[in-house]
Amino acid sequence: MLRKFIKMEGCGNDYIYFDCLNEDLPHPEQVSITVSDRHFGIGGDGIVLICTSDVADAKMRMFNTDGSEGKMCGNAIRCVGKYLYDHKIVTKESIDIETLSGIKHLKLNAENGQVQSVCVDMGAPILEPKAIPVNLEGTQIVHQDIQIGRNSYPITCVSMGNPHCIIFVEEVASMELEKIGPLFEHAEIFPEQVNTEFVRVIDEHTLEMRVWERGSGETLACGTGACATVVGAVLNGICKQNEEVTVKLRGGELKITYSDETVYMTGAARKTFEGVVEL
């Protein structure tokens, strides 16, 4: 069958979006594997389905390049908000999107009828190890030395709907993530695998981050990862709560504020192209 799609990106985190408001997409796991391939498909970090919802303005489903379904994606949800507004499916600038990690609240920043950036209320971080999940004892995992492969790393663990492991390092540019990332992703202490952020502190309001995402490998950006990184920085005394932090990713920048009750993420959303694919 032929299906229309739209390719969008947030900080270089590019997904292939299918409008499923009126027509379901069969076998999305296999579709994601096929169309995400950058040599034999459209190319992307996965696919996103924009679906109807009984509890919000729309529902987002996201699938990684290996076909696994993710509970949440911060960069993708901004693009879902843009799609809904730009196509006049919703006409308000404050909308709710249902995800597997709950309903997320979006504030759309539009110019001339087109959304340019989106602020997402990502909800409160989850810090309790069993809920992240990570198989370690304690009420929080903050700067705890753990053996991964042949080396010991001081890890901080946070969930923003997806499990994240944050490591603060001296520099990130030359790190061999293709070797280190899988060791964290498949470590026994992470029963549902994990997204791993390697972070360099520039100052108390600026962080540089590279990410290895479970099911996708290294990506240019990760919205939930940027949020988890700022939460981890606050827990480690690097940044302060209620103050905006710029997270520099390979594909762009995100503005993150960890308040007393929630985490706010602001970033751009952009359409790259649209077309039709044979499935």
GULODO-561525 format. One record per atom (N, C-alpha, C): x, y, z; residue in one letter. Coordinates in Angstrom, 2 decimals, m for minus. Each point is the difference from the previous one (the first is absolute). Example, Ala and Ser with C-alpha at 12.3 -4.5 7.8 and 13.67 -1.06 7.14 Angstrom:
<recs>
13.19;m5.69;7.80;A
m0.89;1.19;0.00;A
0.90;1.20;0.00;A
m0.35;1.05;m0.72;S
0.82;1.19;0.06;S
m0.77;1.09;0.73;S
</recs>
This chain:
<recs>
0.84;m1.19;0.00;M
m0.84;1.19;0.00;M
0.88;1.24;0.00;M
m0.58;1.11;m0.43;L
0.68;1.28;0.01;L
m0.46;0.81;1.19;L
0.96;0.60;0.73;R
m0.36;0.83;1.14;R
0.77;1.31;m0.06;R
m0.72;1.09;0.21;K
0.64;1.31;0.11;K
0.79;0.05;1.31;K
1.10;0.74;m0.02;F
0.78;0.22;1.21;F
0.53;1.42;m0.02;F
0.46;0.43;1.15;I
0.67;1.29;0.11;I
1.25;m0.20;0.85;I
1.11;0.51;m0.45;K
1.26;m0.10;0.74;K
0.20;1.30;0.76;K
0.20;m0.10;1.31;M
0.24;1.17;0.85;M
1.16;m0.27;0.93;M
0.58;1.09;0.50;E
1.12;m0.15;0.92;E
m0.02;1.07;1.08;E
0.50;m0.39;1.16;G
0.23;0.91;1.10;G
1.42;m0.19;0.48;G
0.86;0.99;m0.16;C
1.42;m0.10;0.35;C
0.69;m1.14;m0.73;C
m0.44;m0.28;m1.23;G
0.61;m1.07;m0.77;G
m0.54;m1.38;0.30;G
m0.87;m0.12;1.01;N
m0.66;m1.26;0.32;N
m1.14;m0.19;m0.99;N
0.26;m0.73;m1.09;D
m0.94;m0.05;m1.12;D
m0.83;m1.28;0.02;D
m1.30;0.19;m0.15;Y
m0.93;m1.12;m0.03;Y
m0.90;0.13;m1.23;Y
m0.56;m1.14;m0.38;I
m0.96;m0.07;m1.11;I
m1.38;m0.09;0.62;I
m0.86;0.97;m0.30;Y
m1.30;0.12;0.66;Y
m1.11;m0.47;m0.93;Y
m0.90;m0.81;0.57;F
m1.17;m0.48;m0.73;F
m1.26;0.50;0.70;F
m0.88;0.62;m0.78;D
m1.29;0.46;0.53;D
m0.94;m1.21;0.07;D
m0.28;m0.43;1.23;C
m0.88;m1.15;0.23;C
m1.31;0.42;0.66;C
m0.37;1.27;m0.18;L
m1.23;0.50;0.59;L
m1.23;m0.63;m0.65;L
0.12;m0.35;m1.28;N
m1.14;m0.59;m0.71;N
0.31;m1.39;m0.56;N
1.27;m0.41;0.04;E
0.38;m1.29;m0.56;E
1.18;m0.57;0.78;E
m0.16;m1.21;0.55;D
1.07;m0.63;0.75;D
1.16;m0.39;m0.92;D
1.17;m0.18;0.61;L
1.16;m0.50;m0.72;L
0.29;m1.42;0.50;L
m0.25;m1.02;m0.83;P
0.25;m1.39;0.44;P
1.49;m0.26;0.23;P
0.28;m0.83;0.99;H
1.36;m0.48;0.27;H
1.03;1.14;0.10;H
m0.22;0.97;0.88;P
0.93;1.14;0.07;P
1.42;m0.41;0.40;P
0.14;m1.10;0.74;E
1.34;m0.45;0.39;E
0.84;m0.31;m1.24;E
m0.59;m0.75;m0.93;Q
0.73;m0.36;m1.21;Q
0.17;1.21;m0.93;Q
m1.01;0.85;m0.05;V
0.09;1.20;m0.83;V
1.17;0.87;0.46;V
0.16;0.12;1.31;S
1.08;0.84;0.51;S
1.36;m0.54;m0.42;S
0.19;m1.32;0.10;I
1.26;m0.61;m0.40;I
0.29;0.29;m1.48;I
m1.04;m0.12;m0.81;T
0.16;0.13;m1.46;T
0.25;1.44;m0.44;T
m0.87;0.91;0.42;V
0.09;1.37;m0.54;V
1.07;0.83;0.70;V
0.43;m0.40;1.21;S
1.02;0.78;0.71;S
1.39;m0.21;m0.57;S
0.20;m1.07;m0.74;D
1.31;m0.29;m0.57;D
0.46;1.15;m0.90;D
1.20;0.49;0.27;R
0.48;1.19;m0.71;R
0.58;m0.30;m1.38;R
0.13;m1.29;m0.33;H
0.50;m0.37;m1.31;H
m1.10;m0.58;m0.89;H
m0.88;m0.81;0.59;F
m1.02;m0.68;m0.78;F
m1.42;0.47;0.31;F
m0.13;1.01;0.87;G
m1.32;0.55;0.34;G
0.01;1.51;m0.09;G
m0.90;0.63;0.71;I
m0.06;1.46;0.04;I
1.15;0.54;0.82;I
0.25;m0.64;1.15;G
1.07;0.42;0.89;G
m0.52;0.82;1.16;G
0.29;m0.44;1.22;G
m0.43;0.74;1.18;G
0.36;m0.75;1.27;G
m0.30;0.62;1.14;D
0.24;m0.62;1.30;D
m1.16;m0.90;0.42;D
m0.99;m0.15;m0.89;G
m1.16;m0.83;0.29;G
m1.24;0.60;m0.63;G
m1.16;m0.52;0.38;I
m1.26;0.54;m0.51;I
m0.88;0.46;1.16;I
m0.89;0.92;m0.30;V
m0.96;0.51;0.97;V
m1.39;m0.08;m0.60;V
m0.92;m0.55;0.75;L
m1.40;m0.07;m0.42;L
m0.80;1.06;0.75;L
m0.74;0.82;m0.73;I
m0.88;1.01;0.60;I
m1.41;m0.56;m0.03;I
m0.52;m0.34;1.17;C
m1.26;m0.75;0.11;C
m1.05;0.79;0.76;C
m1.23;m0.48;m0.05;T
m1.08;0.61;0.78;T
0.15;m0.38;1.47;T
m0.58;0.81;0.86;S
0.06;m0.25;1.44;S
m1.34;0.34;0.64;S
m0.37;m0.77;0.99;D
m1.22;0.27;0.75;D
0.24;0.94;1.17;D
1.27;0.26;0.32;V
0.33;0.78;1.19;V
0.84;1.24;m0.30;V
0.38;0.20;m1.26;A
0.85;1.14;m0.37;A
m0.34;0.43;m1.42;A
0.71;1.02;m0.49;D
m0.25;0.47;m1.37;D
0.47;m1.01;m1.03;D
1.00;m0.80;0.33;A
0.49;m1.05;m0.89;A
0.87;m0.93;0.83;A
0.36;m1.13;m0.60;K
0.88;m0.97;0.64;K
1.22;m0.22;m0.86;K
1.16;m0.10;0.62;M
1.25;m0.26;m0.70;M
0.50;m1.39;0.33;M
0.35;m0.76;m1.05;R
0.71;m1.27;0.17;R
1.32;0.10;m0.75;R
1.09;m0.43;0.63;M
1.32;0.12;m0.60;M
0.68;m1.36;m0.02;M
0.62;m0.33;m1.14;F
0.72;m1.26;m0.16;F
1.44;0.28;m0.41;F
0.93;m0.69;0.65;N
1.42;0.16;m0.30;N
0.37;m0.73;m1.29;N
1.24;0.18;m0.41;T
0.45;m0.62;m1.24;T
0.05;m1.53;0.06;T
0.04;m0.55;1.23;D
m0.01;m1.46;0.12;D
m1.41;m0.56;0.16;D
m1.00;0.86;m0.11;G
m1.39;m0.42;0.09;G
m0.59;0.05;1.39;G
0.80;0.24;1.02;S
m0.52;0.09;1.37;S
m0.76;1.30;0.19;S
m1.04;m0.05;0.83;E
m0.82;1.19;0.23;E
0.52;0.76;1.22;E
0.18;1.30;m0.15;G
0.44;0.85;1.10;G
m1.18;0.62;0.71;G
0.16;0.25;1.28;K
m1.10;0.57;0.78;K
m0.13;1.51;m0.21;K
1.12;0.65;m0.33;M
m0.02;1.45;m0.09;M
1.18;0.46;m0.85;M
m0.18;1.12;m0.71;C
1.08;0.61;m0.76;C
m0.22;1.51;m0.01;C
0.89;0.72;0.66;G
m0.19;1.44;0.16;G
0.10;0.78;m1.30;G
0.92;m0.39;m0.87;N
0.13;0.72;m1.28;N
m1.16;m0.32;m0.93;N
m0.45;m1.25;0.02;A
m1.11;m0.39;m0.88;A
m1.31;0.66;0.41;A
m0.24;0.13;1.29;I
m1.29;0.55;0.44;I
m0.13;1.46;m0.39;I
1.11;0.73;m0.09;R
m0.07;1.38;m0.48;R
m0.45;0.03;m1.45;R
0.51;m0.94;m0.79;C
m0.38;m0.06;m1.42;C
m1.45;m0.43;m0.17;C
m0.50;m0.85;0.89;V
m1.42;m0.38;m0.04;V
m0.86;1.24;0.22;V
0.38;0.83;0.97;G
m0.73;1.24;0.23;G
0.02;0.90;m1.22;G
1.15;0.09;m0.65;K
0.11;0.82;m1.22;K
m0.91;m0.54;m1.09;K
0.01;m1.30;m0.21;Y
m0.83;m0.61;m1.05;Y
m1.47;0.32;0.23;Y
m0.46;m0.18;1.22;L
m1.42;0.20;0.31;L
m0.42;1.45;m0.23;L
0.87;0.93;0.38;Y
m0.33;1.43;m0.14;Y
0.14;0.46;m1.44;Y
1.11;m0.35;m0.64;D
0.24;0.46;m1.37;D
m1.05;m0.51;m0.97;D
m0.54;m1.20;0.27;H
m1.02;m0.59;m0.87;H
m1.42;0.31;0.48;H
m0.08;0.91;1.00;K
m1.29;0.50;0.51;K
m0.89;m1.12;0.55;K
0.66;m1.07;0.49;I
m0.74;m1.05;0.70;I
m0.36;0.49;1.39;I
0.88;0.78;0.60;V
m0.31;0.78;1.20;V
0.30;1.45;m0.32;V
m0.76;0.89;0.61;T
0.17;1.44;m0.29;T
0.40;0.79;1.23;T
0.24;m0.68;1.10;K
0.42;0.68;1.23;K
1.50;m0.20;0.20;K
0.60;0.86;0.81;E
1.45;m0.05;0.19;E
0.41;m0.72;1.27;E
m0.98;m0.47;0.78;S
0.29;m0.85;1.16;S
m0.74;m1.31;m0.22;S
0.74;m1.10;m0.15;I
m0.63;m1.27;m0.32;I
0.57;m1.11;0.88;I
m0.73;m1.12;0.05;D
0.42;m1.17;0.76;D
0.21;m1.17;m0.95;D
1.08;m0.75;0.23;I
0.31;m1.17;m0.80;I
0.12;m1.22;0.92;I
m0.72;m1.06;m0.33;E
0.08;m1.24;0.76;E
1.21;m0.80;m0.45;E
0.78;m0.52;0.95;T
1.13;m0.88;m0.28;T
m0.07;m1.20;0.94;T
0.86;m0.96;m0.20;L
0.06;m1.16;0.90;L
0.52;0.38;1.38;L
0.60;1.17;0.14;S
0.46;0.46;1.31;S
m0.91;1.10;0.55;S
m1.22;0.07;m0.51;G
m0.97;0.96;0.53;G
m0.32;1.11;m0.98;G
m0.87;0.90;0.42;I
m0.40;1.14;m0.82;I
0.99;1.14;0.20;I
0.52;0.52;m1.11;K
0.95;1.10;0.05;K
m0.67;1.27;m0.52;K
0.32;1.11;0.67;H
m0.60;1.29;m0.33;H
0.99;0.83;m0.82;H
m0.47;0.51;m1.14;L
0.86;0.74;m0.92;L
m0.50;1.43;m0.17;L
0.93;0.94;m0.04;K
m0.29;1.38;m0.38;K
0.70;0.28;m1.31;K
m0.78;0.29;m1.03;L
0.53;0.19;m1.34;L
0.32;1.47;m0.24;L
1.15;0.26;m0.55;N
0.39;1.37;m0.36;N
m0.04;0.11;m1.52;N
m1.03;0.70;m0.51;A
m0.25;0.04;m1.44;A
0.23;1.40;m0.56;A
0.44;0.04;m1.25;E
0.12;1.24;m0.76;E
m0.59;m0.22;m1.39;E
m0.91;0.88;m0.41;N
m0.63;m0.09;m1.32;N
m0.64;m1.37;m0.25;N
m0.62;m0.54;1.05;G
m0.72;m1.26;m0.14;G
0.84;m1.24;0.02;G
1.33;0.14;0.28;Q
0.91;m1.14;0.03;Q
0.71;m0.05;1.35;Q
0.01;m1.16;0.63;V
0.69;m0.16;1.28;V
1.51;0.02;m0.24;V
0.69;0.83;0.79;Q
1.46;0.11;m0.10;Q
0.69;m0.74;1.14;Q
m0.57;0.08;1.19;S
0.57;m0.69;1.16;S
m1.12;m0.41;0.93;S
0.33;m0.91;0.90;V
m1.00;m0.55;0.92;V
0.62;m0.15;1.38;V
m0.77;0.38;1.02;C
0.38;m0.25;1.39;C
m0.84;m1.16;0.51;C
0.65;m1.04;0.50;V
m0.70;m1.19;0.46;V
0.17;m0.15;1.50;V
m1.13;m0.18;0.70;D
0.03;m0.36;1.41;D
0.23;m1.50;0.04;D
1.23;m0.41;0.32;M
0.39;m1.40;m0.08;M
m0.38;m0.80;1.25;M
m0.53;0.67;1.02;G
m0.37;m0.69;1.22;G
1.17;m0.12;0.97;G
m0.29;m0.51;1.18;A
1.03;m0.14;1.03;A
0.92;m1.17;m0.31;A
1.28;0.13;0.28;P
0.92;m1.11;m0.22;P
m0.25;m1.12;0.99;P
0.30;m1.21;m0.41;I
m0.10;m1.17;0.86;I
1.41;m0.34;0.47;I
0.19;m0.06;1.32;L
1.33;m0.19;0.56;L
0.13;m1.31;0.77;L
m1.10;m0.64;0.33;E
0.03;m1.24;0.76;E
0.51;m1.14;m0.89;E
1.07;m0.69;0.40;P
0.66;m0.97;m0.89;P
m0.92;m1.04;m0.62;P
m0.90;m0.58;0.78;K
m0.86;m1.05;m0.54;K
m0.94;0.52;m1.07;K
m0.36;1.29;0.09;A
m0.93;0.58;m0.96;A
0.70;0.47;m1.26;A
1.33;0.14;0.02;I
0.71;0.53;m1.18;I
m0.06;m0.94;m1.21;I
0.32;m1.29;0.02;P
0.54;m0.79;1.11;P
1.51;m0.23;m0.13;P
0.64;m0.12;1.20;V
1.40;m0.38;0.08;V
0.15;m0.87;1.23;V
0.67;m1.10;m0.14;N
0.12;m0.98;1.09;N
1.15;0.36;0.94;N
m0.18;1.09;0.72;L
0.95;0.44;1.01;L
m0.77;0.42;1.24;L
0.64;m0.12;1.15;E
m0.64;0.34;1.27;E
0.09;1.50;0.26;E
m0.95;0.49;0.81;G
0.00;1.39;0.41;G
m1.26;0.72;m0.44;G
m0.18;1.23;0.48;T
m1.15;0.81;m0.37;T
0.25;0.78;m1.29;T
1.26;0.32;m0.27;Q
0.41;0.66;m1.24;Q
1.38;m0.53;m0.40;Q
0.26;0.02;m1.30;I
1.32;m0.38;m0.50;I
0.67;1.27;m0.52;I
0.86;0.57;0.81;V
0.66;1.27;m0.32;V
1.51;m0.17;0.17;V
0.74;0.15;m1.10;H
1.46;m0.08;m0.01;H
0.47;m1.28;0.69;H
m0.59;m1.11;m0.39;Q
0.35;m1.30;0.58;Q
0.91;m0.76;m0.95;Q
1.15;m0.43;0.50;D
0.97;m0.69;m0.84;D
m0.49;m1.41;m0.34;D
m0.04;m0.29;m1.30;I
m0.47;m1.29;m0.50;I
0.99;m0.52;m1.04;I
0.29;m1.29;0.05;Q
0.88;m0.62;m0.98;Q
m0.80;m0.31;m1.27;Q
0.39;0.60;m1.11;I
m0.60;m0.27;m1.31;I
1.13;m0.39;m0.94;I
m0.03;m1.25;m0.48;G
1.13;m0.48;m0.78;G
1.24;m0.07;0.88;G
1.09;0.58;m0.46;R
1.25;m0.04;0.77;R
0.20;1.24;0.86;R
m0.89;0.97;m0.08;N
0.20;1.27;0.70;N
m1.10;0.27;1.02;N
0.32;0.87;0.94;S
m0.96;0.44;1.01;S
m0.49;1.40;m0.37;S
m1.30;0.22;0.10;Y
m0.59;1.28;m0.36;Y
m0.89;0.49;1.14;Y
0.06;1.31;0.33;P
m0.93;0.55;1.00;P
m1.33;0.36;m0.68;P
m1.02;m0.80;0.22;I
m1.25;0.17;m0.72;I
m1.07;0.67;0.86;I
m0.88;0.73;m0.68;T
m1.21;0.55;0.61;T
m1.17;m0.47;m0.85;T
m1.04;m0.52;0.63;C
m1.11;m0.60;m0.74;C
m1.30;0.78;0.22;C
m0.68;0.26;m1.11;V
m1.25;0.78;0.00;V
m0.91;m0.59;m1.07;V
m1.30;0.00;0.25;S
m0.96;m0.32;m1.05;S
m0.84;1.23;m0.31;S
m0.15;0.27;m1.30;M
m0.91;1.04;m0.47;M
m1.05;m0.64;m0.90;M
m0.48;m1.18;0.44;G
m0.87;m0.83;m0.82;G
0.80;m1.09;m0.67;G
1.29;0.26;m0.23;N
0.98;m0.98;m0.46;N
1.14;m0.03;1.01;N
0.65;m1.15;0.20;P
1.13;m0.06;0.94;P
1.25;0.65;m0.57;P
0.69;0.78;0.83;H
1.22;0.69;m0.43;H
1.10;m0.20;1.03;H
1.21;m0.12;m0.53;C
1.21;m0.10;0.81;C
0.92;1.14;m0.41;C
0.35;0.87;0.96;I
0.79;1.20;m0.31;I
1.39;m0.14;0.59;I
1.01;0.30;m0.80;I
1.39;m0.02;0.45;I
0.64;1.33;m0.37;I
0.55;0.69;0.99;F
0.69;1.26;m0.24;F
1.48;m0.28;m0.26;F
0.49;0.52;m1.12;V
1.37;m0.29;m0.46;V
0.72;1.30;m0.32;V
1.32;m0.10;m0.18;E
0.81;1.18;m0.29;E
m0.22;0.50;m1.43;E
m0.20;m0.90;m0.95;E
m0.28;0.39;m1.37;E
m0.79;m1.11;m0.69;E
m0.79;0.39;m1.01;V
m0.88;m0.96;m0.65;V
0.30;m0.18;m1.49;V
0.69;0.95;m0.61;A
0.17;0.00;m1.46;A
0.69;m1.24;m0.51;A
1.02;m0.48;0.72;S
0.80;m1.11;m0.51;S
m0.42;m1.36;0.56;S
m1.06;m0.04;0.77;M
m0.44;m1.26;0.60;M
m0.47;m0.97;m1.08;M
0.35;m1.27;0.14;E
m0.40;m1.03;m0.96;E
m1.33;m0.61;0.45;E
m1.08;0.75;m0.27;L
m1.30;m0.43;0.48;L
m0.46;m1.32;m0.62;L
0.46;m0.28;m1.23;E
m0.42;m1.24;m0.64;E
0.55;m1.22;0.74;E
1.04;0.19;0.82;K
0.55;m1.08;0.81;K
m0.55;0.04;1.43;K
m0.09;1.20;0.57;I
m0.41;0.14;1.39;I
m1.51;m0.10;0.17;I
m0.75;0.62;m0.93;G
m1.45;0.05;0.12;G
m0.67;m1.36;0.18;G
0.31;m0.99;m0.85;P
m0.66;m1.30;0.15;P
0.29;m0.68;1.34;P
1.14;0.28;0.61;L
0.31;m0.59;1.30;L
m0.98;0.47;1.06;L
m0.38;1.28;m0.06;F
m1.01;0.51;0.92;F
m1.39;m0.49;m0.38;F
m0.31;0.06;m1.28;E
m1.34;m0.38;m0.46;E
m0.37;m1.40;0.45;E
0.94;m0.92;m0.04;H
m0.28;m1.41;0.28;H
0.55;m0.46;1.35;H
0.40;0.94;0.86;A
0.50;m0.37;1.33;A
m1.11;m0.66;0.82;A
0.37;m0.99;0.80;E
m0.98;m0.79;0.75;E
m0.78;0.83;1.01;E
0.57;1.11;0.46;I
m0.71;0.80;1.01;I
m1.18;0.76;m0.59;I
m0.10;0.05;m1.34;F
m1.11;0.70;m0.65;F
m0.92;m1.03;m0.65;F
m1.05;m0.45;0.69;P
m0.85;m1.09;m0.50;P
m0.78;0.35;m1.27;P
m0.23;1.29;m0.25;E
m0.70;0.43;m1.21;E
0.93;0.74;m0.94;E
1.31;m0.25;0.15;Q
1.03;0.73;m0.72;Q
m0.04;1.48;0.41;Q
0.85;0.82;m0.56;V
0.10;1.38;0.48;V
0.55;0.92;m1.09;V
m0.40;1.26;0.07;N
0.59;1.07;m0.80;N
1.13;0.60;0.83;N
1.15;0.21;m0.62;T
1.17;0.47;0.77;T
0.47;1.35;m0.53;T
0.13;0.97;0.91;E
0.46;1.34;m0.33;E
1.40;0.23;0.57;E
0.91;0.41;m0.86;F
1.34;0.39;0.41;F
0.07;1.52;m0.08;F
0.32;0.63;1.13;V
m0.23;1.44;0.14;V
1.27;0.73;0.45;V
0.29;1.09;m0.71;R
1.08;0.90;0.41;R
m0.61;1.28;0.56;R
0.47;0.42;1.16;V
m0.49;1.22;0.63;V
0.80;1.18;m0.53;V
m0.69;0.95;m0.64;I
0.64;1.23;m0.47;I
m0.08;1.05;1.10;I
m1.19;0.20;0.55;D
m0.19;0.83;1.18;D
m1.33;m0.40;0.62;D
m0.44;0.67;1.03;E
m1.19;m0.42;0.73;E
m1.30;0.19;m0.80;E
0.09;0.67;m1.14;H
m1.17;0.18;m0.84;H
0.17;m0.60;m1.40;H
1.10;m0.73;m0.22;T
0.28;m0.54;m1.33;T
0.65;m1.37;0.11;T
m0.60;m0.98;m0.69;L
0.52;m1.35;m0.02;L
0.13;m0.47;m1.45;L
1.01;m0.82;m0.27;E
0.16;m0.63;m1.30;E
m0.25;m1.49;0.15;E
m0.79;m0.58;m0.91;M
m0.44;m1.38;0.18;M
0.06;m0.80;m1.29;M
0.44;m1.24;0.12;R
m0.19;m1.00;m1.06;R
m0.79;m1.16;0.59;R
m0.79;m0.65;m0.85;V
m0.92;m1.00;0.52;V
0.06;m1.29;m0.83;V
m0.08;m1.10;0.73;W
m0.17;m1.32;m0.62;W
m1.39;m0.48;0.40;W
m0.91;m0.12;m0.97;E
m1.38;m0.36;0.30;E
m0.22;m1.50;m0.18;E
m0.72;m0.58;0.93;R
m0.32;m1.42;m0.12;R
m0.87;m0.19;m1.25;R
0.35;m1.00;m0.77;G
m0.77;m0.31;m1.19;G
0.35;0.81;m1.23;G
0.82;1.06;0.16;S
0.32;0.86;m1.15;S
1.48;0.30;m0.15;S
0.78;m0.13;1.09;G
1.41;0.37;m0.06;G
0.20;1.49;0.24;G
1.11;0.56;m0.45;E
0.23;1.43;0.20;E
m0.91;0.80;m0.92;E
m0.68;0.98;0.57;T
m0.84;0.91;m0.76;T
0.52;1.42;0.20;T
m0.45;0.91;m0.87;L
0.46;1.38;0.09;L
m0.59;0.74;1.20;L
m1.09;m0.52;0.55;A
m0.64;0.66;1.13;A
m0.94;m0.97;0.69;A
m0.32;0.30;1.25;C
m1.00;m0.75;0.76;C
m0.63;0.96;1.00;C
m1.30;0.26;m0.18;G
m0.69;0.96;0.86;G
m0.12;m0.47;1.44;G
m0.46;m1.24;0.19;T
m0.10;m0.52;1.37;T
1.39;m0.11;0.62;T
1.01;m0.30;m0.84;G
1.36;m0.08;0.51;G
0.53;1.34;0.47;G
m0.33;1.07;m0.74;A
0.41;1.34;0.43;A
m0.66;0.37;1.31;A
m1.28;m0.36;0.15;C
m0.71;0.27;1.26;C
0.63;m0.78;1.14;C
0.26;m1.30;m0.22;A
0.62;m0.83;1.03;A
1.38;0.52;0.37;A
0.73;0.50;m0.99;T
1.34;0.53;0.25;T
m0.04;1.20;0.94;T
m0.95;0.91;m0.22;V
m0.11;1.17;0.88;V
m0.44;m0.42;1.40;V
m0.93;m0.94;0.10;V
m0.40;m0.52;1.31;V
1.22;m0.59;0.69;V
0.78;m0.81;m0.74;G
1.20;m0.59;0.57;G
1.01;1.05;0.42;G
0.13;1.08;m0.77;A
0.93;1.08;0.35;A
m0.43;0.70;1.29;A
m1.31;0.17;0.18;V
m0.50;0.61;1.23;V
0.28;m0.94;1.18;V
m0.26;m1.28;m0.16;L
0.24;m0.97;1.07;L
1.47;m0.05;0.40;L
0.88;0.26;m0.96;N
1.44;m0.02;0.27;N
0.55;1.36;0.42;N
m0.89;1.00;0.14;G
0.43;1.31;0.45;G
0.69;0.83;m1.06;G
m0.14;m0.39;m1.27;I
0.64;0.72;m1.10;I
m0.86;1.18;m0.46;I
m1.29;m0.23;m0.13;C
m0.96;1.04;m0.40;C
m1.02;0.21;1.12;C
m0.81;1.05;m0.14;K
m0.97;0.34;1.03;K
m1.42;m0.20;m0.51;K
m0.87;m0.40;0.92;Q
m1.41;m0.13;m0.34;Q
m0.59;1.36;m0.33;Q
m1.03;0.00;m0.86;N
m0.75;1.21;m0.37;N
0.83;0.99;m0.81;N
1.13;m0.46;m0.56;E
0.80;0.86;m0.87;E
0.18;m0.70;m1.35;E
m0.16;0.76;m1.09;E
0.08;m0.58;m1.34;E
1.43;m0.44;m0.32;E
0.11;m1.19;m0.56;V
1.29;m0.56;m0.40;V
m0.05;m0.30;m1.49;V
1.03;0.42;m0.72;T
0.13;m0.33;m1.42;T
0.76;m1.30;m0.15;T
m0.61;m0.97;m0.68;V
0.67;m1.26;m0.27;V
0.38;m0.02;m1.47;V
1.30;m0.06;m0.27;K
0.52;m0.01;m1.36;K
0.13;m1.45;m0.47;K
m0.72;m0.33;m1.07;L
0.03;m1.33;m0.58;L
0.65;0.07;m1.37;L
0.29;m1.14;m0.57;R
0.65;0.00;m1.32;R
m0.89;0.64;m1.06;R
m1.33;m0.06;0.19;G
m0.92;0.54;m1.00;G
m0.61;1.35;0.34;G
0.38;0.59;1.12;G
m0.59;1.29;0.36;G
0.00;0.20;1.51;G
m0.88;0.91;0.46;E
m0.06;0.33;1.41;E
m1.42;m0.14;0.53;E
m0.11;m0.39;1.27;L
m1.27;m0.03;0.70;L
0.13;0.82;1.27;L
m1.08;0.69;0.37;K
m0.06;0.76;1.24;K
m0.81;m0.81;1.01;K
0.62;m0.31;1.14;I
m0.62;m0.86;1.00;I
m0.07;0.74;1.34;I
m1.16;m0.07;0.65;T
m0.16;0.53;1.35;T
m0.60;m1.08;0.89;T
0.72;m0.36;1.04;Y
m0.48;m0.98;0.98;Y
m0.57;0.79;1.17;Y
m1.33;0.09;0.05;S
m0.67;0.76;1.06;S
m0.24;m0.90;1.20;S
m0.71;0.53;0.99;D
m0.30;m0.78;1.20;D
m0.93;m1.17;m0.30;D
m0.81;0.11;m1.06;E
m1.03;m1.00;m0.25;E
0.14;m0.74;m1.33;E
0.71;0.58;m0.96;T
0.04;m0.61;m1.33;T
1.27;0.41;m0.73;T
0.13;m0.46;m1.24;V
1.12;0.37;m0.86;V
m0.57;0.59;m1.29;V
0.44;1.20;m0.35;Y
m0.44;0.64;m1.24;Y
1.11;m0.09;m1.04;Y
m0.39;m0.36;m1.21;M
0.94;m0.10;m1.11;M
m0.50;0.86;m1.15;M
0.87;0.88;m0.51;T
m0.36;0.86;m1.13;T
1.00;m0.20;m1.12;T
m0.54;m0.20;m1.21;G
0.87;m0.18;m1.15;G
m0.75;0.16;m1.30;G
0.73;0.03;m1.10;A
m0.58;0.20;m1.32;A
m0.63;m1.28;m0.52;A
m0.90;0.17;m0.96;A
m0.60;m1.12;m0.73;A
m0.07;0.43;m1.46;A
0.46;m0.88;m0.91;R
0.12;0.41;m1.40;R
m0.38;m1.14;m0.94;R
m0.73;0.33;m1.04;K
m0.30;m0.97;m1.06;K
1.13;0.02;m1.01;K
0.47;m1.20;m0.40;T
1.04;m0.07;m1.01;T
m0.58;m0.31;m1.38;T
m0.89;m0.99;m0.07;F
m0.68;m0.27;m1.27;F
m1.15;m0.97;0.23;F
m0.82;m0.19;m1.01;E
m1.09;m0.97;0.07;E
m0.08;m0.76;m1.31;E
m0.66;m1.16;0.04;G
m0.07;m0.81;m1.20;G
m0.92;m1.20;0.19;G
0.17;m0.98;m0.85;V
m0.80;m1.23;0.02;V
0.95;m1.19;m0.05;V
m0.25;m1.00;0.85;V
0.84;m1.17;0.04;V
m0.83;m1.24;m0.24;V
0.55;m0.95;m0.71;E
m0.69;m1.28;m0.26;E
0.37;m0.98;1.11;E
m1.01;m0.54;0.68;L
0.22;m0.92;1.12;L
m0.49;m1.39;m0.36;L
</recs>
